[in-house]
């Protein structure tokens, strides 16, 4: 897995992935996974700036997608 963040942070994470459940009730196309981390490689480059991914829902879909996000987070927290 690769994580790119603000301030030039760029990490490559290696490990064994395991599917936790067959599917989420709120979205059958999504499956929760767990990663048992073996190693983390810092791939940040001096002088290179990165930024986190940002997204915006189209105005006509924003309310429905925020509702979906809340359902998703609630379902993921129930398993923990």
N, C-alpha and C positions, 0 to 999 in steps of 0.2 A: 504494500500500500504506500502511496506517496501522499505526503501532507505538505501543502504549500501555504505559507502564511505571511503575515505582514513582517516588515523589518528584515527581509531577506531570508527568513526561515524556510528551509526546504529539507524535509526528512524522508528517508526511504526506510520503511518498516517491514521487516521480514518475520514470518512466523507461520504457524499452522492455523488454517481457517476451519471452522466447524459450523455447520448450519444448525441453528438452535430450534427452529420450528419450520414446518413446511410452508407456511404462508401467514401473512397478517390478515386479520378479519377485515380491517378497514381498506385494504388494498391487496387483493390476491396475487398481484404480479410482484409484490415485494416480499422478500424473505429476510428474517433477521439472522445475522451471522456473528460469530465471536472470533476474535483473533488472539491467539496465544503468542505473544511477542517473543521472538528469539533474539533479535538484534535491531538496533536503530542506527542508521548511518546518516550523519549530518552532511547533506550535500549542498549546504549554503556556500555561496561564492562571495568572497570579499568584493564589495563595490557593486553587487547586483541587488536590486530591490525587487521584492515580490509583493503581491497583495492577495488578500483572501478573496474567494469567489463571492460575488454578490449577485442576487437575482431579485427581480420584481415581477409580481404577477400582473398580467394585463388588468386594467381597472375593472372590467366586467367579470373577471374570475377571482378577484382578490378575496372577497368575503368567503366564497366557497372553498378556496384553497387554504385560507387561514383556519377554517373549520376542520378541514382534512388534516392539517398539521397538528391541531390540538388532539384529534382522535388518534393519530399516529403516535404522538408522544405518550398519551395515556396508555395505549396498548403496550408500547415498549416498556413503560414503567411497571405495568402489572406483572410482567414476566420476571422482574428483578426483585 
